[in-house]
């Protein structure tokens, strides 16, 4: 969250508007993509952080089946992805993959790939000590349904078969979408003591205590947080200071805001994301991210027209103020990311096969025009090498 004085806030905001003199301009951008069409997997592009331009051609193409989510190790020497496979896909079960990243030229080489312990994984996170990869197996079909899997990670980055697996009872409120568990995201708290699994099918967020001393079975169930029936929790995100948590509710198109304390999500406040005079069922809440300085929260909704809602955070009372509802050109916004400079926001439009680069005013937090379009089949995720996620 922000520092309390207006003077410090003003200085911090001003500094965020342009690339820092010590910040490198040359990054690599990794774009994951679904491979049911012509896409081949993961694309590595040159990215100019000063101008916000993606290179015309990829520097490298890494063959991978349906890499729906990408994750870097803290030192950025390893790349992990989940492969959203399942019945009828390239593999009949979900998978997770590990890659090495060359420190000199950022080229990427595969280490290994293992079964994720479930179908259609959509998200993953690493423990703070990077000994475990936690995987959210969404699982489209009720049998076996969704699950949370724990995959040990070797010192060389090699992934091992799941050592733990957890599933949850569904709410069955929405008969089509909630007939079984659908774990959509798994997020560690900022204190690294708890893992939170958002289960769209159960209308709950399940918490697990992380014990690094427990060998290959580090997670212990620690309770759950119930959400409104039929709301469908999707993605959880902690504020920069770890005192609040934000959760998108996909099926009800809402945002839940919590206080966080010692493994508990407390005092929920629900914000409707629907625009006036629209049908709520036409929109679904998706990805969300905060700016690097924590002053703004960005929340994506998908529907007839995709949008990104910009909220300004209030350090005094943790309240959110909606300051912009920005329409996104294209179809089926899957994911988005702020670039390292904070002056651009990149959007992966899965349905219209493109990545957009949109200008951003780092002082006001508001989004502007599309300055570049890059054609890529079914983009799923965006990660910068040389920057914090």
PEGIQUI-V5057 format. One record per helix or strand of 2 or more residues. SS is the DSSP state (H for helix, E for strand). FROM is the first residue (numbers start at 1). LEN is the number of residues. If there is no record, write none. Layout:
# PEGIQUI-V5057
SS/FROM/LEN
SS/FROM/LEN
This chain:
# PEGIQUI-V5057
H/6/10
E/26/8
E/41/8
E/53/2
E/60/4
E/67/6
E/78/6
E/95/7
E/108/8
E/121/6
E/132/6
E/147/7
E/159/8
E/183/6
E/194/6
E/204/7
E/219/8
E/233/6
E/244/6
E/254/8
E/264/9
H/280/3
E/284/7
E/296/7
E/306/8
E/320/9
E/333/6
E/344/6
E/354/7
E/367/9
E/379/7
